[in-house]
Amino acid sequence: MITDRGSSLDLSQRTRQADRQNNCLYQSLAEADPEVAKIIEDETWRQFSGLELIASEVSCATGYRTGRVLIYQNLTSLAVMEANGSMLTNKYSEGLPGARYYGGNEVSACEDTLSSQADV
């Protein structure tokens, strides 16, 4: 029997326990917390089905050809929300690409490089 820090679990029991603990990493929000998923779904519907004229959340512009005032509600695109919720959020990166203070930034440095090129 293999023990670890006073644990009396054998290897197969520890493996099953680790699998159960890691499964939560691969669950969708709807599986992990259906109530929060429902709140987000309801808020998404609310935002896309109405228009709120709160100055800090709305942009106005005059149509180039029509002269009409156009009102745009500030909504985050699905692509931006996917990027913000991606595995890149798990990595802490301090410094500049190619000169990081911590290891494991080889892939995330590519995203930083793309971001800096897009800003130009």
N, CA, C and O atoms as CSV, one atom per row, in Angstrom:
chain,resi,resn,atom,element,x,y,z
A,1,MET,N,N,0.839,-1.172,0.000
A,1,MET,CA,C,0.000,0.000,0.000
A,1,MET,C,C,0.888,1.241,0.000
A,1,MET,O,O,1.808,1.349,0.811
A,2,ILE,N,N,0.613,2.179,-0.909
A,2,ILE,CA,C,1.359,3.434,-0.993
A,2,ILE,C,C,0.621,4.469,-0.161
A,2,ILE,O,O,-0.588,4.649,-0.305
A,3,THR,N,N,1.347,5.139,0.700
A,3,THR,CA,C,0.709,6.189,1.498
A,3,THR,C,C,1.336,7.526,1.173
A,3,THR,O,O,2.499,7.601,0.777
A,4,ASP,N,N,0.560,8.579,1.344
A,4,ASP,CA,C,1.018,9.930,1.045
A,4,ASP,C,C,0.498,10.854,2.131
A,4,ASP,O,O,-0.714,11.013,2.276
A,5,ARG,N,N,1.394,11.467,2.897
A,5,ARG,CA,C,1.036,12.400,3.965
A,5,ARG,C,C,-0.020,11.816,4.902
A,5,ARG,O,O,-1.026,12.462,5.195
A,6,GLY,N,N,0.210,10.623,5.355
A,6,GLY,CA,C,-0.695,10.017,6.310
A,6,GLY,C,C,-1.938,9.403,5.690
A,6,GLY,O,O,-2.786,8.893,6.422
A,7,SER,N,N,-2.078,9.431,4.375
A,7,SER,CA,C,-3.243,8.856,3.712
A,7,SER,C,C,-3.121,7.347,3.683
A,7,SER,O,O,-2.040,6.807,3.448
A,8,SER,N,N,-4.236,6.664,3.923
A,8,SER,CA,C,-4.215,5.198,3.878
A,8,SER,C,C,-4.805,4.687,2.571
A,8,SER,O,O,-5.123,3.502,2.468
A,9,LEU,N,N,-4.959,5.547,1.571
A,9,LEU,CA,C,-5.528,5.137,0.294
A,9,LEU,C,C,-4.471,4.446,-0.545
A,9,LEU,O,O,-3.315,4.869,-0.570
A,10,ASP,N,N,-4.864,3.377,-1.237
A,10,ASP,CA,C,-3.926,2.742,-2.141
A,10,ASP,C,C,-3.906,3.519,-3.466
A,10,ASP,O,O,-4.677,4.460,-3.652
A,11,LEU,N,N,-3.035,3.123,-4.363
A,11,LEU,CA,C,-2.825,3.864,-5.609
A,11,LEU,C,C,-4.102,3.974,-6.437
A,11,LEU,O,O,-4.396,5.049,-6.960
A,12,SER,N,N,-4.862,2.898,-6.567
A,12,SER,CA,C,-6.083,2.949,-7.389
A,12,SER,C,C,-7.125,3.877,-6.755
A,12,SER,O,O,-7.841,4.581,-7.468
A,13,GLN,N,N,-7.213,3.883,-5.423
A,13,GLN,CA,C,-8.154,4.788,-4.755
A,13,GLN,C,C,-7.729,6.242,-4.940
A,13,GLN,O,O,-8.566,7.115,-5.169
A,14,ARG,N,N,-6.427,6.494,-4.838
A,14,ARG,CA,C,-5.923,7.863,-5.032
A,14,ARG,C,C,-6.145,8.324,-6.465
A,14,ARG,O,O,-6.463,9.489,-6.702
A,15,THR,N,N,-5.977,7.409,-7.427
A,15,THR,CA,C,-6.200,7.745,-8.831
A,15,THR,C,C,-7.658,8.109,-9.069
A,15,THR,O,O,-7.948,9.102,-9.736
A,16,ARG,N,N,-8.580,7.314,-8.528
A,16,ARG,CA,C,-10.015,7.613,-8.676
A,16,ARG,C,C,-10.367,8.938,-8.009
A,16,ARG,O,O,-11.159,9.717,-8.539
A,17,GLN,N,N,-9.775,9.187,-6.843
A,17,GLN,CA,C,-10.034,10.439,-6.134
A,17,GLN,C,C,-9.528,11.629,-6.963
A,17,GLN,O,O,-10.218,12.641,-7.080
A,18,ALA,N,N,-8.334,11.507,-7.533
A,18,ALA,CA,C,-7.779,12.584,-8.368
A,18,ALA,C,C,-8.644,12.802,-9.599
A,18,ALA,O,O,-8.863,13.944,-10.003
A,19,ASP,N,N,-9.140,11.721,-10.203
A,19,ASP,CA,C,-10.014,11.849,-11.373
A,19,ASP,C,C,-11.281,12.622,-11.022
A,19,ASP,O,O,-11.717,13.487,-11.782
A,20,ARG,N,N,-11.871,12.308,-9.869
A,20,ARG,CA,C,-13.087,13.025,-9.447
A,20,ARG,C,C,-12.794,14.498,-9.218
A,20,ARG,O,O,-13.602,15.355,-9.576
A,21,GLN,N,N,-11.644,14.801,-8.624
A,21,GLN,CA,C,-11.285,16.192,-8.354
A,21,GLN,C,C,-11.016,16.951,-9.652
A,21,GLN,O,O,-11.372,18.124,-9.767
A,22,ASN,N,N,-10.397,16.298,-10.617
A,22,ASN,CA,C,-10.062,16.962,-11.882
A,22,ASN,C,C,-11.248,17.072,-12.829
A,22,ASN,O,O,-11.243,17.921,-13.720
A,23,ASN,N,N,-12.264,16.231,-12.654
A,23,ASN,CA,C,-13.428,16.295,-13.539
A,23,ASN,C,C,-14.077,17.669,-13.531
A,23,ASN,O,O,-14.609,18.105,-14.552
A,24,CYS,N,N,-14.042,18.354,-12.403
A,24,CYS,CA,C,-14.667,19.674,-12.330
A,24,CYS,C,C,-13.996,20.667,-13.275
A,24,CYS,O,O,-14.606,21.666,-13.654
A,25,LEU,N,N,-12.747,20.403,-13.659
A,25,LEU,CA,C,-12.046,21.306,-14.574
A,25,LEU,C,C,-12.623,21.265,-15.982
A,25,LEU,O,O,-12.416,22.194,-16.764
A,26,TYR,N,N,-13.344,20.201,-16.313
A,26,TYR,CA,C,-13.834,20.009,-17.674
A,26,TYR,C,C,-15.352,20.084,-17.771
A,26,TYR,O,O,-15.920,19.749,-18.811
A,27,GLN,N,N,-16.016,20.517,-16.704
A,27,GLN,CA,C,-17.469,20.660,-16.729
A,27,GLN,C,C,-17.831,22.033,-17.275
A,27,GLN,O,O,-17.124,23.016,-17.055
A,28,SER,N,N,-18.935,22.076,-17.983
A,28,SER,CA,C,-19.458,23.368,-18.403
A,28,SER,C,C,-20.067,24.053,-17.188
A,28,SER,O,O,-20.299,23.414,-16.162
A,29,LEU,N,N,-20.322,25.338,-17.300
A,29,LEU,CA,C,-20.958,26.059,-16.205
A,29,LEU,C,C,-22.333,25.480,-15.915
A,29,LEU,O,O,-22.724,25.372,-14.753
A,30,ALA,N,N,-23.072,25.105,-16.953
A,30,ALA,CA,C,-24.405,24.533,-16.771
A,30,ALA,C,C,-24.345,23.237,-15.963
A,30,ALA,O,O,-25.264,22.946,-15.198
A,31,GLU,N,N,-23.274,22.455,-16.125
A,31,GLU,CA,C,-23.118,21.225,-15.352
A,31,GLU,C,C,-22.646,21.527,-13.926
A,31,GLU,O,O,-23.133,20.936,-12.963
A,32,ALA,N,N,-21.700,22.447,-13.807
A,32,ALA,CA,C,-21.100,22.730,-12.507
A,32,ALA,C,C,-22.020,23.516,-11.591
A,32,ALA,O,O,-22.082,23.250,-10.390
A,33,ASP,N,N,-22.739,24.489,-12.154
A,33,ASP,CA,C,-23.624,25.321,-11.335
A,33,ASP,C,C,-24.791,25.801,-12.196
A,33,ASP,O,O,-24.757,26.906,-12.736
A,34,PRO,N,N,-25.813,24.975,-12.320
A,34,PRO,CA,C,-26.951,25.320,-13.178
A,34,PRO,C,C,-27.643,26.626,-12.793
A,34,PRO,O,O,-28.177,27.323,-13.656
A,35,GLU,N,N,-27.636,26.956,-11.515
A,35,GLU,CA,C,-28.297,28.199,-11.085
A,35,GLU,C,C,-27.574,29.432,-11.615
A,35,GLU,O,O,-28.215,30.372,-12.083
A,36,VAL,N,N,-26.247,29.435,-11.545
A,36,VAL,CA,C,-25.476,30.560,-12.081
A,36,VAL,C,C,-25.616,30.608,-13.596
A,36,VAL,O,O,-25.742,31.691,-14.167
A,37,ALA,N,N,-25.596,29.459,-14.255
A,37,ALA,CA,C,-25.777,29.409,-15.705
A,37,ALA,C,C,-27.119,30.015,-16.101
A,37,ALA,O,O,-27.205,30.742,-17.090
A,38,LYS,N,N,-28.155,29.723,-15.340
A,38,LYS,CA,C,-29.486,30.269,-15.615
A,38,LYS,C,C,-29.511,31.785,-15.421
A,38,LYS,O,O,-30.122,32.500,-16.214
A,39,ILE,N,N,-28.858,32.273,-14.382
A,39,ILE,CA,C,-28.783,33.725,-14.161
A,39,ILE,C,C,-28.087,34.403,-15.334
A,39,ILE,O,O,-28.544,35.442,-15.812
A,40,ILE,N,N,-26.979,33.821,-15.802
A,40,ILE,CA,C,-26.255,34.395,-16.942
A,40,ILE,C,C,-27.111,34.345,-18.200
A,40,ILE,O,O,-27.135,35.303,-18.973
A,41,GLU,N,N,-27.809,33.244,-18.410
A,41,GLU,CA,C,-28.698,33.120,-19.571
A,41,GLU,C,C,-29.798,34.184,-19.515
A,41,GLU,O,O,-30.089,34.827,-20.524
A,42,ASP,N,N,-30.401,34.370,-18.353
A,42,ASP,CA,C,-31.456,35.385,-18.201
A,42,ASP,C,C,-30.913,36.794,-18.430
A,42,ASP,O,O,-31.572,37.617,-19.064
A,43,GLU,N,N,-29.718,37.072,-17.920
A,43,GLU,CA,C,-29.118,38.398,-18.105
A,43,GLU,C,C,-28.755,38.625,-19.568
A,43,GLU,O,O,-28.898,39.736,-20.079
A,44,THR,N,N,-28.289,37.582,-20.240
A,44,THR,CA,C,-27.980,37.702,-21.669
A,44,THR,C,C,-29.240,38.049,-22.444
A,44,THR,O,O,-29.223,38.941,-23.292
A,45,TRP,N,N,-30.330,37.352,-22.158
A,45,TRP,CA,C,-31.606,37.641,-22.823
A,45,TRP,C,C,-32.045,39.072,-22.543
A,45,TRP,O,O,-32.487,39.778,-23.449
A,46,ARG,N,N,-31.924,39.502,-21.289
A,46,ARG,CA,C,-32.334,40.851,-20.917
A,46,ARG,C,C,-31.530,41.904,-21.685
A,46,ARG,O,O,-32.092,42.880,-22.182
A,47,GLN,N,N,-30.224,41.701,-21.778
A,47,GLN,CA,C,-29.387,42.690,-22.453
A,47,GLN,C,C,-29.654,42.759,-23.951
A,47,GLN,O,O,-29.637,43.844,-24.533
A,48,PHE,N,N,-29.898,41.618,-24.578
A,48,PHE,CA,C,-30.095,41.612,-26.027
A,48,PHE,C,C,-31.528,41.914,-26.446
A,48,PHE,O,O,-31.781,42.176,-27.622
A,49,SER,N,N,-32.466,41.883,-25.509
A,49,SER,CA,C,-33.861,42.116,-25.883
A,49,SER,C,C,-34.350,43.513,-25.533
A,49,SER,O,O,-35.502,43.849,-25.810
A,50,GLY,N,N,-33.511,44.314,-24.942
A,50,GLY,CA,C,-33.938,45.667,-24.574
A,50,GLY,C,C,-32.824,46.665,-24.805
A,50,GLY,O,O,-31.712,46.304,-25.188
A,51,LEU,N,N,-33.136,47.911,-24.567
A,51,LEU,CA,C,-32.164,48.990,-24.728
A,51,LEU,C,C,-32.235,49.862,-23.493
A,51,LEU,O,O,-33.294,50.395,-23.162
A,52,GLU,N,N,-31.124,50.008,-22.819
A,52,GLU,CA,C,-31.048,50.863,-21.647
A,52,GLU,C,C,-30.218,52.079,-22.007
A,52,GLU,O,O,-29.124,51.947,-22.556
A,53,LEU,N,N,-30.712,53.218,-21.714
A,53,LEU,CA,C,-30.011,54.448,-22.063
A,53,LEU,C,C,-29.262,54.989,-20.849
A,53,LEU,O,O,-29.545,56.084,-20.363
A,54,ILE,N,N,-28.320,54.216,-20.380
A,54,ILE,CA,C,-27.444,54.638,-19.292
A,54,ILE,C,C,-26.188,55.186,-19.948
A,54,ILE,O,O,-25.528,54.486,-20.716
A,55,ALA,N,N,-25.854,56.435,-19.647
A,55,ALA,CA,C,-24.783,57.137,-20.361
A,55,ALA,C,C,-23.474,56.354,-20.388
A,55,ALA,O,O,-22.801,56.331,-21.419
A,56,SER,N,N,-23.102,55.722,-19.299
A,56,SER,CA,C,-21.819,55.013,-19.266
A,56,SER,C,C,-21.848,53.699,-20.030
A,56,SER,O,O,-20.801,53.086,-20.235
A,57,GLU,N,N,-23.038,53.249,-20.461
A,57,GLU,CA,C,-23.152,51.976,-21.175
A,57,GLU,C,C,-23.590,52.144,-22.625
A,57,GLU,O,O,-23.789,51.151,-23.325
A,58,VAL,N,N,-23.742,53.378,-23.085
A,58,VAL,CA,C,-24.280,53.620,-24.416
A,58,VAL,C,C,-23.378,54.587,-25.170
A,58,VAL,O,O,-22.844,55.531,-24.586
A,59,SER,N,N,-23.210,54.352,-26.459
A,59,SER,CA,C,-22.476,55.267,-27.328
A,59,SER,C,C,-23.438,55.800,-28.377
A,59,SER,O,O,-24.314,55.074,-28.848
A,60,CYS,N,N,-23.280,57.050,-28.740
A,60,CYS,CA,C,-24.131,57.658,-29.765
A,60,CYS,C,C,-23.261,58.117,-30.923
A,60,CYS,O,O,-22.111,58.513,-30.734
A,61,ALA,N,N,-23.813,58.060,-32.103
A,61,ALA,CA,C,-23.115,58.546,-33.290
A,61,ALA,C,C,-24.160,59.025,-34.283
A,61,ALA,O,O,-25.316,58.602,-34.235
A,62,THR,N,N,-23.755,59.896,-35.171
A,62,THR,CA,C,-24.654,60.373,-36.217
A,62,THR,C,C,-24.372,59.572,-37.474
A,62,THR,O,O,-23.223,59.454,-37.900
A,63,GLY,N,N,-25.422,59.025,-38.066
A,63,GLY,CA,C,-25.267,58.248,-39.283
A,63,GLY,C,C,-24.660,59.089,-40.391
A,63,GLY,O,O,-25.075,60.227,-40.610
A,64,TYR,N,N,-23.684,58.537,-41.088
A,64,TYR,CA,C,-22.960,59.274,-42.132
A,64,TYR,C,C,-23.889,59.727,-43.251
A,64,TYR,O,O,-23.822,60.880,-43.677
A,65,ARG,N,N,-24.744,58.847,-43.727
A,65,ARG,CA,C,-25.595,59.186,-44.866
A,65,ARG,C,C,-26.971,59.688,-44.460
A,65,ARG,O,O,-27.551,60.535,-45.139
A,66,THR,N,N,-27.497,59.168,-43.355
A,66,THR,CA,C,-28.871,59.503,-42.985
A,66,THR,C,C,-28.966,60.721,-42.080
A,66,THR,O,O,-30.003,61.383,-42.046
A,67,GLY,N,N,-27.905,61.028,-41.347
A,67,GLY,CA,C,-27.954,62.123,-40.395
A,67,GLY,C,C,-28.704,61.763,-39.122
A,67,GLY,O,O,-28.826,62.590,-38.219
A,68,ARG,N,N,-29.208,60.533,-39.042
A,68,ARG,CA,C,-29.923,60.101,-37.840
A,68,ARG,C,C,-28.945,59.804,-36.714
A,68,ARG,O,O,-27.801,59.417,-36.955
A,69,VAL,N,N,-29.404,59.987,-35.488
A,69,VAL,CA,C,-28.594,59.634,-34.330
A,69,VAL,C,C,-28.738,58.136,-34.108
A,69,VAL,O,O,-29.844,57.612,-33.982
A,70,LEU,N,N,-27.608,57.469,-34.064
A,70,LEU,CA,C,-27.582,56.027,-33.839
A,70,LEU,C,C,-27.138,55.768,-32.410
A,70,LEU,O,O,-26.195,56.391,-31.923
A,71,ILE,N,N,-27.806,54.865,-31.752
A,71,ILE,CA,C,-27.468,54.539,-30.370
A,71,ILE,C,C,-26.962,53.100,-30.329
A,71,ILE,O,O,-27.617,52.183,-30.824
A,72,TYR,N,N,-25.802,52.922,-29.738
A,72,TYR,CA,C,-25.193,51.608,-29.625
A,72,TYR,C,C,-25.043,51.263,-28.151
A,72,TYR,O,O,-24.455,52.026,-27.385
A,73,GLN,N,N,-25.567,50.136,-27.764
A,73,GLN,CA,C,-25.356,49.664,-26.404
A,73,GLN,C,C,-24.039,48.920,-26.377
A,73,GLN,O,O,-23.756,48.121,-27.270
A,74,ASN,N,N,-23.230,49.173,-25.359
A,74,ASN,CA,C,-21.938,48.498,-25.253
A,74,ASN,C,C,-22.143,47.049,-24.842
A,74,ASN,O,O,-22.434,46.760,-23.681
A,75,LEU,N,N,-21.991,46.145,-25.790
A,75,LEU,CA,C,-22.116,44.711,-25.533
A,75,LEU,C,C,-20.813,44.036,-25.938
A,75,LEU,O,O,-20.240,44.345,-26.983
A,76,THR,N,N,-20.361,43.130,-25.117
A,76,THR,CA,C,-19.144,42.387,-25.413
A,76,THR,C,C,-19.468,41.272,-26.391
A,76,THR,O,O,-20.456,40.557,-26.226
A,77,SER,N,N,-18.630,41.129,-27.409
A,77,SER,CA,C,-18.871,40.094,-28.408
A,77,SER,C,C,-18.594,38.709,-27.825
A,77,SER,O,O,-17.868,38.566,-26.841
A,78,LEU,N,N,-19.181,37.706,-28.449
A,78,LEU,CA,C,-18.971,36.326,-28.037
A,78,LEU,C,C,-17.493,35.949,-28.136
A,78,LEU,O,O,-16.973,35.248,-27.269
A,79,ALA,N,N,-16.817,36.411,-29.187
A,79,ALA,CA,C,-15.395,36.097,-29.368
A,79,ALA,C,C,-14.563,36.639,-28.212
A,79,ALA,O,O,-13.664,35.952,-27.726
A,80,VAL,N,N,-14.846,37.853,-27.768
A,80,VAL,CA,C,-14.101,38.443,-26.649
A,80,VAL,C,C,-14.389,37.685,-25.362
A,80,VAL,O,O,-13.477,37.441,-24.572
A,81,MET,N,N,-15.654,37.305,-25.140
A,81,MET,CA,C,-15.981,36.544,-23.937
A,81,MET,C,C,-15.309,35.176,-23.948
A,81,MET,O,O,-14.881,34.693,-22.899
A,82,GLU,N,N,-15.210,34.540,-25.125
A,82,GLU,CA,C,-14.511,33.253,-25.224
A,82,GLU,C,C,-13.040,33.415,-24.864
A,82,GLU,O,O,-12.483,32.604,-24.124
A,83,ALA,N,N,-12.412,34.463,-25.389
A,83,ALA,CA,C,-10.989,34.695,-25.100
A,83,ALA,C,C,-10.780,34.986,-23.617
A,83,ALA,O,O,-9.831,34.482,-23.018
A,84,ASN,N,N,-11.653,35.791,-23.021
A,84,ASN,CA,C,-11.515,36.122,-21.601
A,84,ASN,C,C,-11.729,34.914,-20.709
A,84,ASN,O,O,-11.169,34.847,-19.615
A,85,GLY,N,N,-12.522,33.970,-21.153
A,85,GLY,CA,C,-12.783,32.774,-20.363
A,85,GLY,C,C,-11.950,31.585,-20.777
A,85,GLY,O,O,-12.262,30.455,-20.402
A,86,SER,N,N,-10.905,31.810,-21.536
A,86,SER,CA,C,-10.101,30.697,-22.059
A,86,SER,C,C,-9.041,30.248,-21.058
A,86,SER,O,O,-8.907,30.823,-19.977
A,87,MET,N,N,-8.300,29.226,-21.427
A,87,MET,CA,C,-7.214,28.698,-20.599
A,87,MET,C,C,-6.102,29.726,-20.393
A,87,MET,O,O,-5.280,29.570,-19.490
A,88,LEU,N,N,-6.066,30.780,-21.223
A,88,LEU,CA,C,-5.042,31.808,-21.045
A,88,LEU,C,C,-5.201,32.535,-19.713
A,88,LEU,O,O,-4.236,33.101,-19.201
A,89,THR,N,N,-6.405,32.525,-19.150
A,89,THR,CA,C,-6.602,33.199,-17.866
A,89,THR,C,C,-5.947,32.437,-16.719
A,89,THR,O,O,-5.805,32.982,-15.624
A,90,ASN,N,N,-5.549,31.194,-16.947
A,90,ASN,CA,C,-4.897,30.405,-15.910
A,90,ASN,C,C,-3.418,30.732,-15.765
A,90,ASN,O,O,-2.780,30.287,-14.811
A,91,LYS,N,N,-2.869,31.493,-16.685
A,91,LYS,CA,C,-1.421,31.718,-16.716
A,91,LYS,C,C,-1.093,33.138,-16.304
A,91,LYS,O,O,-1.637,34.097,-16.851
A,92,TYR,N,N,-0.204,33.265,-15.340
A,92,TYR,CA,C,0.288,34.577,-14.915
A,92,TYR,C,C,1.522,34.900,-15.740
A,92,TYR,O,O,2.460,34.105,-15.799
A,93,SER,N,N,1.521,36.047,-16.369
A,93,SER,CA,C,2.647,36.436,-17.220
A,93,SER,C,C,3.124,37.821,-16.816
A,93,SER,O,O,2.399,38.805,-16.958
A,94,GLU,N,N,4.329,37.886,-16.322
A,94,GLU,CA,C,4.914,39.172,-15.938
A,94,GLU,C,C,6.136,39.416,-16.805
A,94,GLU,O,O,6.953,38.515,-16.996
A,95,GLY,N,N,6.266,40.607,-17.320
A,95,GLY,CA,C,7.369,40.937,-18.207
A,95,GLY,C,C,6.892,40.997,-19.647
A,95,GLY,O,O,5.690,41.026,-19.909
A,96,LEU,N,N,7.821,41.015,-20.566
A,96,LEU,CA,C,7.508,41.107,-21.990
A,96,LEU,C,C,7.741,39.770,-22.671
A,96,LEU,O,O,8.517,38.955,-22.172
A,97,PRO,N,N,7.076,39.522,-23.818
A,97,PRO,CA,C,7.315,38.264,-24.539
A,97,PRO,C,C,8.815,38.085,-24.811
A,97,PRO,O,O,9.491,39.003,-25.275
A,98,GLY,N,N,9.306,36.899,-24.514
A,98,GLY,CA,C,10.728,36.613,-24.695
A,98,GLY,C,C,11.575,36.986,-23.482
A,98,GLY,O,O,12.747,36.615,-23.415
A,99,ALA,N,N,11.009,37.705,-22.535
A,99,ALA,CA,C,11.748,38.114,-21.330
A,99,ALA,C,C,10.830,38.022,-20.111
A,99,ALA,O,O,10.648,38.996,-19.381
A,100,ARG,N,N,10.259,36.843,-19.905
A,100,ARG,CA,C,9.329,36.634,-18.796
A,100,ARG,C,C,10.084,36.307,-17.516
A,100,ARG,O,O,11.204,35.796,-17.544
A,101,TYR,N,N,9.453,36.611,-16.413
A,101,TYR,CA,C,10.038,36.296,-15.114
A,101,TYR,C,C,9.716,34.871,-14.679
A,101,TYR,O,O,10.403,34.324,-13.817
A,102,TYR,N,N,8.676,34.256,-15.262
A,102,TYR,CA,C,8.263,32.908,-14.880
A,102,TYR,C,C,8.226,32.023,-16.117
A,102,TYR,O,O,8.039,32.506,-17.233
A,103,GLY,N,N,8.406,30.730,-15.911
A,103,GLY,CA,C,8.396,29.786,-17.022
A,103,GLY,C,C,6.982,29.438,-17.464
A,103,GLY,O,O,6.004,29.803,-16.812
A,104,GLY,N,N,6.892,28.725,-18.587
A,104,GLY,CA,C,5.606,28.255,-19.077
A,104,GLY,C,C,4.813,29.271,-19.858
A,104,GLY,O,O,3.597,29.129,-19.993
A,105,ASN,N,N,5.466,30.294,-20.377
A,105,ASN,CA,C,4.759,31.347,-21.096
A,105,ASN,C,C,4.983,31.301,-22.604
A,105,ASN,O,O,4.708,32.275,-23.304
A,106,GLU,N,N,5.476,30.185,-23.101
A,106,GLU,CA,C,5.807,30.111,-24.519
A,106,GLU,C,C,4.580,30.357,-25.394
A,106,GLU,O,O,4.662,31.093,-26.378
A,107,VAL,N,N,3.455,29.755,-25.052
A,107,VAL,CA,C,2.240,29.883,-25.864
A,107,VAL,C,C,1.558,31.222,-25.611
A,107,VAL,O,O,1.144,31.891,-26.558
A,108,SER,N,N,1.437,31.622,-24.346
A,108,SER,CA,C,0.759,32.883,-24.050
A,108,SER,C,C,1.536,34.069,-24.601
A,108,SER,O,O,0.947,35.119,-24.858
A,109,ALA,N,N,2.843,33.927,-24.789
A,109,ALA,CA,C,3.632,35.006,-25.384
A,109,ALA,C,C,3.194,35.265,-26.823
A,109,ALA,O,O,3.260,36.402,-27.291
A,110,CYS,N,N,2.748,34.228,-27.532
A,110,CYS,CA,C,2.254,34.409,-28.903
A,110,CYS,C,C,1.038,35.319,-28.908
A,110,CYS,O,O,0.895,36.160,-29.795
A,111,GLU,N,N,0.149,35.156,-27.914
A,111,GLU,CA,C,-1.043,36.002,-27.820
A,111,GLU,C,C,-0.648,37.438,-27.523
A,111,GLU,O,O,-1.231,38.366,-28.083
A,112,ASP,N,N,0.342,37.638,-26.643
A,112,ASP,CA,C,0.813,38.989,-26.335
A,112,ASP,C,C,1.396,39.655,-27.575
A,112,ASP,O,O,1.174,40.842,-27.816
A,113,THR,N,N,2.139,38.887,-28.352
A,113,THR,CA,C,2.733,39.424,-29.578
A,113,THR,C,C,1.638,39.842,-30.565
A,113,THR,O,O,1.718,40.911,-31.170
A,114,LEU,N,N,0.614,38.991,-30.725
A,114,LEU,CA,C,-0.513,39.340,-31.595
A,114,LEU,C,C,-1.218,40.600,-31.118
A,114,LEU,O,O,-1.576,41.460,-31.923
A,115,SER,N,N,-1.415,40.706,-29.822
A,115,SER,CA,C,-2.100,41.870,-29.254
A,115,SER,C,C,-1.311,43.140,-29.525
A,115,SER,O,O,-1.889,44.160,-29.899
A,116,SER,N,N,-0.012,43.088,-29.342
A,116,SER,CA,C,0.800,44.286,-29.554
A,116,SER,C,C,0.839,44.669,-31.036
A,116,SER,O,O,0.904,45.855,-31.359
A,117,GLN,N,N,0.801,43.695,-31.934
A,117,GLN,CA,C,0.771,43.993,-33.369
A,117,GLN,C,C,-0.565,44.604,-33.775
A,117,GLN,O,O,-0.619,45.462,-34.656
A,118,ALA,N,N,-1.643,44.162,-33.132
A,118,ALA,CA,C,-2.970,44.697,-33.453
A,118,ALA,C,C,-3.121,46.127,-32.991
A,118,ALA,O,O,-3.907,46.880,-33.568
A,119,ASP,N,N,-2.388,46.521,-31.966
A,119,ASP,CA,C,-2.475,47.881,-31.433
A,119,ASP,C,C,-1.797,48.896,-32.341
A,119,ASP,O,O,-2.064,50.093,-32.242
A,120,VAL,N,N,-0.924,48.428,-33.223
A,120,VAL,CA,C,-0.144,49.344,-34.076
A,120,VAL,C,C,-1.011,49.981,-35.124
A,120,VAL,O,O,-0.525,50.777,-35.927
